[in-house]
Amino acid sequence: MDKKKLALVMEHTKGILKEHPLCDNCLGRMFAGKLGVLSHKRLGHKIRSKLKQKQPAACYICKSLMANLDSHVKKMIEISKEYQFSTFLIGAILQPSIHDRDDVIRSKFKLRGIASIKSDVTRELGKSFSRKTRAVVDYQNPDLVFTIDFKKDYCEIKPKALLLQARYTKDVRGLPQKQKPCDQCEGKGCFVCDFHGIKEFNSVEGKAAKFLIEKFGAQQARMTWLGSEDESSLVLGNGRPFFVKLVNPHKRNVSLAKKIDLDGISVLGLHVISKIPSDPIRFRTKVTMEVEAENEIPLGMLEELKKLKGQSIVLYENSGHKHKKSIYSIQIKSRSDKSFKITMESDGGIPLKRFVAGQDVEPSISSILETNCKCILFDFHKITVTK
């Protein structure tokens, strides 16, 4: 420590303490940056000892708040007992009068580059909590965020959402992909649905959500998918990719099997990720479709469908936008004069029933065969993410 700087600080401190009694923390904070000292409390104690002054009964700035932080650390430990975490961050809400008094000291005695009382409070809380839990402060992406309201004497905890990625297969018919949201809260979470956002678990989403909520002790499981299927469709092969955002998870270090069977669906390769992609993900699908025609299909007419290979399908949206999707392979198998089976590999996102019927899709199965056609059933056999 620079002795000349310390001597100047001592002189400066005499003037401050004559008018305003300060605790060791607040006193040391005023000069820690100037002297290059990390511990505000130790510096304040050293300055006070050299001046032979006693610790005041109450600090002008913090009103003994800094001396009573342990009670708030105990609250943090208590409310975080049920959570698994290795990193944390603390925010604080102080009485405006504390900020005002801090500003008075800094302005009156022309102290610049001083850490605020709020940053000192969160700093000391973090050091104490870290020592007791072995967790570390993370300013960018903490597992837990504590907010301590000193005005209301209240401590709030908010865990970081946990992000997951996996695939699912579905080997039973009659199971919808998405779960209807709770009628009462429309998916936001309420007492009626136990804050899950859904009341029932009789879909792919519902079964997966129930497992994940129980496994991770989460409040909600919000899912997004690559593509969709009908209630009557099967999803086979390598499965459909999906992403999950777990809200308010209590557990993070969970052992997960490579394959999880959930009564009609299987979740494959479930694992934690750092970010859910925000840009659209391109993918290909291999599907089989059972098609029925309104009229008999002339001999050899089905062969015309093979010309779709290498073509682009144009999808017209209600908004006026149009999208192009490519077909990479197509095989046709006749079943009767009015029915046939299509096996096709194409870009993901083609509305298969509209593609068959010709509803805002060009060309379509119906337009090529020159008769109205209907897709009775379709199943997915492979879904591949492309770059």
N, C-alpha and C positions, 0 to 999 in steps of 0.2 A: 504494500500500500504506500502510495506517495505521501511522504510526511508533510510536504508543503501544502498539498491539496487537503490533507487531513486537518492541518492547522487552520486553513481558511474555512473549512466546514465547521470546525469547532466555534469559530467566531460567529459564523452565520447562525449556528444552532442556538447560541446564547440569546440572540435577538428573538428567535422564534419562540423559545421556551419561556421567555419572560412574559409573553402575551398569551401563548396558547400551550397548555400541557398536552404532550403527545406520548402515546405508548411506544414501545421499542419498535414495533412493526412500522407504524406510520412515520416515526422519526427516521429510521433507517432507509425507508423507501425514498425519502426526499433526496438522499445523497448516494444511494447505492450505485446508480449509473455513473455518476461523476467519479467515484472511487473504484469502480470495477468490482464491486462486491456482490455476490449472489444472494447471501442470506440477509434479508432486510432486518430481521429480528436481532441477529447477532451484531450487526453494525450499529443498530440503535442502542443496544445494550452497552457496546464499547464506548460510543460517544457519551452516553449518560454517565458511565463509570468515570470517564476522564473529567467530566464536568462535576462529578460528585453530586449528582442529583438522583432523587428517588423516583421510582415508577409512580406516575400519578394515579389517583383513585379512578379517574375516568379520562379517556382520551378525547380531546376536543373534536377530532375528525370522526373516528369510528364509534365513539361511545362504548368502548370495550368489546365491540363486535369481534375484533381480531383475536382477543383473548378467549373467546367462547366458541371457536369454530369446531371444537371436538364434538359438541352435541350434534352438529349438523353432519359431521362425518359418520357418527353412529347411525343417524337416520339413513344416510346413503348406503351404509353396509346392510342395514335391516331390510330396506326395500329391494336391494339387489341380490338377496340371498337365493331367490328362486331362478336367477338367470345365469347362464354360462357366458362368460365374456373374458377377454384378455386386454381389451382397450376401452378407453372411456374419454369423455369430455364433460366439462362442467360449465354451466352458465349460471349467472347470478343476477337477481333483481334486488337492488338496494333502495333504501329510502332516499328520495330526492334530496333530503336535507344533508345526508352524508356526502353526496356529490358536491352540494353547494359549499359545504365547509372545506372540502378538499380543494375546490377551486379558489376559495378565499386565501388559503395558505399559499398556494402556488402563485397566485397573482400578486398578493401583497408583498411577498418576499422574492418575487421575480425568479422563481424556480422553473427551469425549462427542461424538457426531455424527461419528465418524471412519469413513472408508471402510474396508472390510475388506481384508485382504491379498489375498484371493481376487479381489475386484473390481478391485484395483490390477493384479494379474497379467494378468487378461483385458483390462483397459483398455490396458496397455502393449503387449501382444501385438497387440491390434486396431489400434492406431495404427501399429505397425511393419508389419504385414501389409498394411494399407490403403495405406501409402506405396509399397510394393513392387508391389502388384497393381492399384491404383486402384479396388479394390472398396470398398464402404462397409458399415459395420456396420448391421444391421437387426434390431431386437429383436423385431419382430412376425412377419415372414414372410421369413426369409433363404433364399437359394438353397442355401447350404451351412452346416452346423453342424459346428464342430470341437469335439472333446472331448479335452483334453490331460490325461493322467493322469501327474502328476509322481511319483507313488509307483512306478509301473511303467515310467516313461520311455516312454510310448506315446501316439501321436496317432491319433485315430479321426476319420473324416470321414463325414458323413451328408448326402446331397443331398436337398433338398426334392422331394417327388413332383411330377410335372408333370401337370396336368389338361387333358384335351382333350374336345372335343365335335365330332360329325360326324353324317352320315347314310350309310347304305349301301343300295345296290340289289343284288339278286341275280337274274341272268338265266339261271341253269342249275338244273336239278332234281337232286336227290340230294346236296345239300350241306347238312349240318346247321348250325344256327345256333351252337350252343355246342360247345366243344371239351372232351373228357373230360380231367380232371386227371391228372397223373402218378400211376401206381399206387403208386410208392414213397413219395412224400411227401404225396399227396392235395392237390396244388396249392400247397403251402407253398414249394417250391423245394429242390432237392437236386442232388448231383453227377450223378445219373442223367439228369435233365432239364435239366442245365446251369443250374439255378436259375430256369428260366422258369416252373415250375409245370405245364407241359404238355410232352409229348414229341413230339407230332405237330402238324401244322398243316394239317389237312384239313377245316376248317369255316370258317364266316364269322369266328368268333372267332379261329381259328388263323391264317388268312391275314392278317387285320388285325393281330393281335399280332406275327406275324413281321415284317411291314413296319415297325411302330412300334418294336419292339425294336431292329432294325437301324438305322433312321433316327435314333433319338434315343440310341442306345447304352445302352438301358435294360436292367434285369434282368428285369422282369416288366411285362406289360400287363394290368391287371384291368379288365374291361368290365361295364357294366350297360346294359340295353336298355329301350326303350319297347315292350313287347309282345314277342311271339315268333311264330315260324312253324314249320311242319313242314319236314322235310328235303326233301320234294317240292314245297314252295311256292316261288313266285317273289315277289320284292319289287321292284315296279316304281315308276314315277312319281318322286316326290320322295325316296323312300327312307325307311328306318326310322331315327329318331334313336337315338344311343347316346353313352355317356360312357366315357372311359378314364382310369384312374389309372396313370401310368407310374412304376414303382418304380425308384429309383436311376438316374435319367437322367444321362448324361454330357454330352449336348448339350441346349441350350435354344433357341438362335437358329437354327432350321431353316427353310429355305424349303419351303413346301408348295404343291403344285398344287391347283387348285380341284377337279379330278377325278383320282382315283388308281385305275387299273385293276389288279386283283389276280386275274386268272384266274378269272372267274366272278362276281366281285363288284366293285363300284365304290364307293370311299369319296368322299363329296362334302362340300365345305366344311369340311374338317378344320381346327380352330383351337384355340388355347390359351384356357382359361377360368380364372377365379380360384377358382371353387367349383363342385362338383357339387351340384345341388339335393338336399336331404335330404327334402323333402316330396314326396308322390306327385304326379306330373305327369299332368294330364288330357289326353287326346287322342282324336281321332276317326280311324276307319279306313274306307276304301272297299275292299271285298273282292268277289271273285267266288267262288262255291262251286259245284262240280259235285256234284249230289245224286242218289242212287239210292234208289228205294222198294222195299219188299218186295213190295207188291201193285200192281196197276194203279191209277192215279189217275183217278177219275171226271171226266168232262168238266166243266170249270168249277170244279173243286175248288181248282185252283192259285190262282184269283182270291182265295180266302180269305186267302192269305198276304199279300196287299197291305194287309190290315187291320192288319198289324204296324207299319205306318208310324205314328209318333207314340206308340207304346206303349212301356211299360217292361218289360224282361226281368228277371226275378228270378233271381239265381244263389244257390244254397244251398251253403254250404261245410260240410266235415266238422266244423269247430269249432262249428257252430251259427249262425254269422253268415250274413247274407244281404245281397246287394248288388243295386242296381238299375242297369241300363244301358238307354239309350234308343236306339231305331232312328229315324233321320231320313228315310231313303228306302229303298225296296225295289222291285226290278224282277224279274219272273219270266219265264223263257223255256223253253218245253217242248222237250225233245229227243226223247222217246219216251213210250210209255204209262207207263213206270216211271222216267224220269229227267228232270231239268230243271236249269236253271242259275239261280242267284240272284245278283243284283248288289245290294249293300247298303252303305249308309253308316250307321255306328253309333258309339256310344262305344267307345273302345278297352278291351280287357280281356275281351271276350266269348269264352268258350271255344267256338269255332265247331263243333267236332265234337259237343260236348255239347249245344249249342243245337239242332243238327239231330236228334240221337238222342233228346233229352229226358232226359238224365241229370242230375238235380238242377238243371234249368233249366225255368222256367215263364213264359209258354207256350213251346212248342217247335215245330219244323217237324213232327215226328212226331205230336204231340198234335193239331195243327190239321188235318192231313191224315188223321188216324185210321188211320195205318199206320206201321210201323217204317221209318225213313229213315236213310240213312248218308251222311255227307259223304266223297266219294271224293278230292276235291282242292280246295284253296282257295289263292288268290293275292291279294296285297295290291297295290292300284293307287295308293293315296294315304294318307298318314298326316299328320294335322294336329294340332299342339299347340294346345290351347285354354287360356284363362285360367281 
